């Protein structure tokens, strides 16, 4: 079953339009993604923060089993996406050097950097218990959704 990413991006926009509430919007977006995407077991966000003088990813709103609260800079798939400032499409997380197993059932993962003001500030992270679950179509579609999410975050920052 293919996902209609154009419809999903419109739903994200509709769900958050005019709301200056960052956390509430991200919580609803993660719930929407979790329900809309087949064969996934986790969907959510991590955002960069200074933790004890070092940059790290801190858990944001999500859907799924409890997750790692803190991910070091450049560590795991999420850390790689941030440090390299590019999407990570991992068909088999067990073959990814330094993979962090928050949920041992996860087999594949896609992580897309989120930019605010031109800088990477976090990631959208989606896991699946199915090896090879994500492909280029998912990468393109979810990247389009992240562009809408970036607009949502910008509007929340400005109070729009």
Secondary structure by P-SEA (a helix, b strand, c coil): cccaaaaaaaaaaaaccccccaaaaaaaaaaaaaaaccccccccbbbbbbcccbbbbbbcccccccccccccccccaaaaaaaacbbbbbccccccccccccccccccbbbbbbbccccccccbbbbbcccccccaaaaaaaaaaaaaaaaaaaaaaacc
